[in-house]
């Protein structure tokens, strides 16, 4: 696959991530409180789907790890908002199985192996560790949000979510600078502003 097409997939994923955040931000500003519309989670799931593919094609373990952690949490939030059952069963099962399918195909076609995950010439060990730590912190925001929402049986975005978002996004920006990854730089430059703003809205709220 051409490098241009791979970058395009990454940009579309980041545009969807940014679009969901802008939507959530505008609604929150309008209502003067932090809101989580169902479209936020649907766009998140589609974007995660595409960014997982982007990370796979870029041999970028940090990106794949981040999406693996949050992918099913997006699905769970759609379920909490009672919208998952509206999706056709065939698509539901495909979305459940997708991460396993792409890894199975990759390994069994000899296009992917452990060395390409952890010994990428373009990603020295220290940079890989930075990327992994950044993605874990950034992804833990949804683990925190998931537990918070499960306790309340309602999809919510609490203060801890935004704090982890801002911290993780800043680290990913640093990782993106060293990786010279325009997709990561594009997505997280806008994100840091919106995460900080949501923290201010929630504090006033």
C-alpha positions as CSV (number, residue, x, y, z in Angstrom):
1,X,0.0,0.0,0.0
2,X,1.3,3.5,-0.9
3,X,2.5,5.8,1.8
4,X,0.1,8.5,0.7
5,X,-2.9,6.2,1.2
6,X,-1.6,5.2,4.6
7,X,-1.3,8.8,5.6
8,X,-4.8,9.5,4.2
9,X,-6.3,6.7,6.5
10,X,-4.5,8.3,9.5
11,X,-5.8,11.8,8.6
12,X,-9.4,10.6,8.2
13,X,-9.2,8.9,11.6
14,X,-7.8,12.1,13.2
15,X,-10.4,14.2,11.5
16,X,-13.1,12.0,12.9
17,X,-11.5,12.2,16.4
18,X,-11.2,15.9,16.1
19,X,-14.8,16.2,14.8
20,X,-16.2,14.3,17.7
21,X,-14.3,16.5,20.1
22,X,-15.4,19.7,18.4
23,X,-19.0,18.6,18.5
24,X,-18.7,17.7,22.2
25,X,-17.0,21.1,22.9
26,X,-19.6,23.2,21.0
27,X,-22.5,21.4,22.8
28,X,-20.8,21.8,26.1
29,X,-20.1,25.5,25.5
30,X,-23.7,26.1,24.5
31,X,-25.2,24.3,27.5
32,X,-22.4,25.5,29.9
33,X,-21.8,22.0,31.1
34,X,-19.9,18.9,29.8
35,X,-22.1,16.8,27.6
36,X,-21.5,13.5,25.8
37,X,-23.7,13.0,22.8
38,X,-24.2,9.6,21.2
39,X,-22.5,10.8,18.0
40,X,-19.3,11.4,20.1
41,X,-19.1,7.6,20.7
42,X,-20.0,6.6,17.2
43,X,-17.4,8.8,15.6
44,X,-14.9,7.5,18.2
45,X,-15.5,3.9,17.2
46,X,-15.1,4.6,13.5
47,X,-12.0,6.7,14.1
48,X,-10.5,4.0,16.3
49,X,-11.2,1.4,13.6
50,X,-9.3,3.5,11.1
51,X,-6.4,4.5,13.4
52,X,-5.8,0.9,14.4
53,X,-5.4,0.1,10.6
54,X,-3.1,3.1,10.3
55,X,-0.9,2.0,13.3
56,X,-0.8,-1.5,11.8
57,X,0.3,-0.3,8.4
58,X,2.9,2.0,10.0
59,X,4.3,-0.8,12.2
60,X,3.6,1.4,15.1
61,X,3.0,-0.6,18.2
62,X,2.2,2.4,20.4
63,X,-0.7,3.5,18.2
64,X,-2.1,0.0,18.0
65,X,-1.9,-0.5,21.8
66,X,-3.8,2.8,22.4
67,X,-6.6,1.8,20.1
68,X,-6.8,-1.8,21.4
69,X,-7.4,-0.4,24.9
70,X,-10.2,2.1,24.0
71,X,-11.9,0.3,21.1
72,X,-14.2,-1.8,23.1
73,X,-14.8,1.0,25.6
74,X,-16.3,3.0,22.8
75,X,-18.6,0.1,22.1
76,X,-19.6,-0.1,25.7
77,X,-20.5,3.5,25.9
78,X,-22.8,3.1,22.8
79,X,-24.4,0.3,24.7
80,X,-24.8,2.5,27.9
81,X,-26.6,5.1,25.7
82,X,-28.8,2.3,24.5
83,X,-27.9,2.7,20.8
84,X,-25.8,-0.5,20.2
85,X,-28.9,-2.6,19.5
86,X,-29.8,-0.3,16.6
87,X,-26.7,-1.5,14.7
88,X,-27.3,-4.6,12.5
89,X,-26.1,-7.8,14.2
90,X,-23.6,-8.6,11.3
91,X,-21.9,-5.3,11.8
92,X,-21.9,-5.7,15.6
93,X,-20.1,-9.1,15.3
94,X,-17.6,-7.7,12.8
95,X,-16.7,-4.8,15.0
96,X,-16.2,-7.1,18.0
97,X,-13.9,-9.4,15.9
98,X,-12.1,-6.7,13.9
99,X,-8.9,-6.3,16.0
100,X,-8.4,-10.1,16.1
101,X,-9.1,-10.5,12.4
102,X,-6.5,-7.9,11.2
103,X,-3.8,-9.4,13.5
104,X,-4.6,-12.9,12.4
105,X,-4.5,-12.0,8.7
106,X,-1.2,-10.1,9.2
107,X,0.6,-12.8,11.1
108,X,-0.6,-15.6,8.8
109,X,0.4,-13.8,5.7
110,X,3.9,-13.2,7.1
111,X,3.6,-9.4,6.8
112,X,3.8,-8.8,10.5
113,X,6.0,-10.2,13.3
114,X,7.3,-9.4,16.7
115,X,10.4,-7.8,15.3
116,X,8.5,-5.2,13.3
117,X,6.5,-4.4,16.4
118,X,9.5,-3.9,18.8
119,X,12.5,-3.4,16.5
120,X,11.3,-0.9,14.0
121,X,14.4,1.0,12.7
122,X,12.5,4.2,12.7
123,X,11.5,3.9,16.4
124,X,14.5,3.5,18.8
125,X,13.6,1.8,22.1
126,X,13.5,5.0,24.2
127,X,11.0,6.6,21.7
128,X,8.9,3.4,21.6
129,X,8.7,3.5,25.4
130,X,7.7,7.2,25.3
131,X,5.0,6.3,22.8
132,X,3.7,3.4,24.8
133,X,3.6,5.4,28.0
134,X,1.9,8.3,26.2
135,X,-0.7,6.0,24.7
136,X,-1.3,4.1,28.0
137,X,-1.9,7.4,29.8
138,X,-4.1,8.7,27.0
139,X,-6.1,5.5,26.8
140,X,-6.5,5.1,30.6
141,X,-8.8,8.1,30.4
142,X,-11.4,5.9,28.8
143,X,-10.8,3.1,31.3
144,X,-11.4,5.6,34.1
145,X,-14.4,7.0,32.2
146,X,-15.7,3.5,31.7
147,X,-15.6,2.6,35.4
148,X,-17.1,6.0,36.3
149,X,-20.0,5.5,33.9
150,X,-20.6,1.9,34.9
151,X,-21.0,2.9,38.5
152,X,-23.6,5.5,37.5
153,X,-25.1,3.5,34.6
154,X,-24.8,6.6,32.5
155,X,-22.2,7.7,30.0
156,X,-20.3,10.6,31.5
157,X,-17.0,12.5,31.0
158,X,-15.7,13.4,34.5
159,X,-12.7,15.7,35.5
160,X,-10.3,12.8,35.7
161,X,-11.0,12.0,32.1
162,X,-10.0,15.4,30.9
163,X,-6.9,15.5,33.1
164,X,-5.7,12.2,31.7
165,X,-6.6,13.4,28.2
166,X,-4.5,16.5,28.5
167,X,-1.5,14.7,30.0
168,X,-1.6,11.9,27.5
169,X,-2.1,14.2,24.5
170,X,0.9,16.4,25.4
171,X,3.1,13.3,25.6
172,X,1.8,12.0,22.3
173,X,2.6,15.4,20.8
174,X,6.2,15.0,21.9
175,X,6.2,11.5,20.5
176,X,4.7,12.8,17.2
177,X,7.4,15.4,16.9
178,X,10.2,12.9,17.2
179,X,8.4,10.5,14.9
180,X,7.7,13.3,12.4
181,X,4.2,12.0,12.3
182,X,1.9,14.7,10.8
183,X,-1.2,12.6,11.7
184,X,-0.4,12.6,15.4
185,X,0.6,16.3,15.4
186,X,-2.5,17.3,13.6
187,X,-4.9,15.4,15.9
188,X,-3.4,16.3,19.2
189,X,-2.6,20.0,18.6
190,X,-6.3,20.8,18.6
191,X,-7.1,18.2,21.2
192,X,-4.9,19.7,23.9
193,X,-6.8,23.0,23.6
194,X,-10.2,21.4,23.9
195,X,-9.2,19.2,26.8
196,X,-8.1,22.2,28.8
197,X,-11.3,24.1,27.9
198,X,-13.5,21.2,29.0
199,X,-11.6,21.2,32.4
200,X,-12.5,24.9,32.8
201,X,-16.2,24.3,31.9
202,X,-16.4,21.3,34.3
203,X,-14.8,23.3,37.1
204,X,-17.3,26.2,36.6
205,X,-20.1,23.6,36.4
